[in-house]
Amino acid sequence: MKRFVLFNILYILCFCLNAQELDVHKIELTDIVLISTISEYIKETKTFDSLFNHVGYVKVHVRGLNNYNKEKEIFRIYYITDSSFPLEKNDQDKSYPDYYTYIDDKLVLIYNDLNKELFKYTFSSSSKKKLRKLMDPFLSPKITPKYLPKNKKERDFIKDFREQYVRFRHTELIIIKGENPIVIKNVH
């Protein structure tokens, strides 16, 4: 009987932990090297593609530690890209960032890839909706009704359509203890 009760308690705890919903939080970055690298990335992208002045945002993935290099102690690896793709209501939770901030008036979404590998969690609907609303000014405008097709099936399919742009470039920032950071640009 005790085993049955203990099993039920453990089952309920696991179920409750798995069902918790989190919010996407706004943060202030304190890593000066990361901030300056993101700022430089934004400036370079704006000169490379003037469309980025008003369409697009930055994505930063925290990739964690590199244990292959035993001679040097690597603190963090960041993977920096830009995007103009909207997050949709039905997107999976792994598509949503853990945090967001603003650098040089650009939205920066921060994904902690270590968390997503270790834990399964969901973001609350209100948090997802808030983030989609924050992204709206950084996306291209939705298609206007006058340009929608007459056919109802086609119209329903593209009513939320936006032009989306892809740039095949990114920057990697590797921070090593006791040395200058390594910045690898435009890795394809």
ABEGO torsion letter per residue (X at the ends): XAAAAAAAAAAAAAAAAAABBBBBBBBBBABAAAAAAAAAAAAAAAAABAAAAABEBBBBBBAEBBAABAABBBABBBBBBBBABBBBAABBAAABBABBBBBGGBBBBBBBAAAAAABBBBBBAAAAAAAAAAAAAABBBBBBAAABBABAAAAAAAAABBBBBBBBBBBBBBBBBGBBBBBBBGBX
